[in-house]
Amino acid sequence: MVRLALKPSRKSSLKTPSKPSSKTALTRSGKPRKSLQNHGRSARLPMYRMLQIHELLKEGKFPNCQALSDDFEVSYKTVQRDIDFMRDQLQLPIEYDSTNHGFIYTKEVMNLPTVALKEGEVVALLVAQKAAEQYRGTPFEKSLRSAFARLVEGMPARSEISLSDLSAAVSFRPSGPPSSDLQSFQMLSKALLDSHEISFVYKKPADGKGTERSVQPYHLGCIGGVWYLIGFDLGRSSIRTFALARISAPKNLRRKFTRPKDFSLEAMLGDSFSAFETKNTQKIRILLDPIAAAMTGERRWHPSQKLVFRKDGSAELFLKVGLAPDLEAWILGWGSHAKVLAPIALRNRIKNTAQMMAAQYC
C-alpha cells in the first residue's frame, strides 16, 4: 500500500491576508476577492481547492460555495462537489452554519486524511505515462505530455514509493508509431462525440488522387498501434474502416445523425484477425516450427487462438477468423518459420506472395 499525503505545493500559500485594507472588497470567505488569481491553473485543481477549503475551515472563516467559486474562478457546482467529497469520502465533520452563512468543522481537524493507493495503482499510472511515450515525435506528443502533467499535478505531492525508480524499471519501445495529424484527430473526435456527419478525402495505398467520402462517425480505435475511424459511409451505404493516416482535408458538416444503438465494435471485428472486417470466418491451421511456436504462445493474437504442441517443440496454430490482408501479413512475417496447412485458398495466397518475393531477388 502506498500512502500519498495531501500537502500543498511549495509554490502555493494557504494564508489569508490578516489585515486587508478598507478599500478591498471581501468575499464571504473572509478573503479579498480574486485573491487566488495569481495562482493560475493551480487554483483549478481539486486537491488544491480542498486544501484551501480545509485551511479556511480550520481558521473558522465560514467559507461558502459562492464566495469560494469566485475565489477559485470555478463554478458553484464544482465547489459543492469538492465539499461533498470532503464530507462524504474523506469523512470530515463539515456542516453548514446558517447563522454565519458558511461551512464549519464541527470537530477539530488538524490535517486532511491521507489517501491510500495500492502500489499496483501507482505502477499502472506510470505504465500509462510510459505507454504514451510511443507518440514521441508525433503531433500527439505535446497534448499527451500536457494531459499527463495535469493529472500528476493534481495528485498529492509526497509518496513513499520512488517514481524515479519505477520510471527506470519500466519503458516502452514502440515500432512504427502511428502518423496522424493532431488537428484532424481532434476534429474527428469532436464530430464523433457531437454525432455530426463529416467529409474527407481518403487515399488508399497505390491510389493516386483519393476519393471524397461522407461519413457518419461511430468509433475511433487504436488497433495494432494504428488509429482507425469506423463509421457509416453514406456514398457506399455500409460501415467502413478508415486509417487516420490516409485521411486528409476533414470537414465537420454539422449535420446531426443518430448512432445505431446496436452498433458494437466487438461484434463488428469479433471474427477479424485485426482491423479488417471479415464476415466469412474459416478454420485456419498453421504449422509453426519450435521458435515460432514458443514466441506465438507468449501472446494472445486472437480469442480463438489455440496451440497444439508436438514432441519436437513445433505446434499447430488453430484460428477461426476471416481471410484478410492483415492475417496474411502476420503469417508472412514469420517467414520460413510458419507454413499454412489450411484452408487451401489462404495457402495459395501465401505461396503466390512468397514466389513473387523470391522473384525480386533473382
C-alpha angles and dihedrals in degrees: 000000000000118000117210115196119219101230130151119252118257092245095058128075124209095191119113120216107270097204114025115184119259089247093058114100110232127211121219088261088070093249132113110268114263089013090145094052094105092055089071116182094003091072089059094058113101095224092051092049092050091051090052092048091049092053092049091049091049090052092049094242094145097226118196134195098255095050092044093049088055092047095047095036091231132115126284090243091053091057091045089054090050092053092044089053092050092049101039104031103028091037094228118166097245122157135164117251107209092191094060095029094233147081126278141185108246089199133032113274118185103178138008112258118258120254114233119217125182114241089240090058092054090048090049090053090052092047089053090053092048091048089056089059089076085080093059110134092021129102088259095063099084096048093045093050091048093049094048092046090055091049093052092042089060092053124090114280100232130058133173091218121077108240089186090059090049091047090056091049100049128053144149125222105188124197114226103347113215119272110220135149111249095212091051091049092051093047093048094047092049091049089050093051091046092046092237124155116243139197131206144154112260120200117195120202110284089012108129106201106013127223133263113248132191111201142177101219115225105167146002113210138172105220119179090347094306126106117233134184114215119195149127111287104217094199094053098033094227142091111269137183120228127191108228092220088065095050120098137170095019117189132190105228092195091224113137121227136176117243111225111256091219095056110122125174090201091055092044096051099025093108094039124099091221132327102337112097112229130178106185105068118198136190107257122201120188126177111219125193118231093272096049092040093055093046094044091053090058093069139044104234096171136359091244093054116132128172123200110191125211128212093260092057096257119119144197114238116211121198134169105209141119122266111260140149093260091058091048092049091051092052093046089051089069091058113191091352092080133052125186112229099176152059100030093220092059091043091055093048092053091044093052093047092049091051091051090049091050091049090060090063097048 
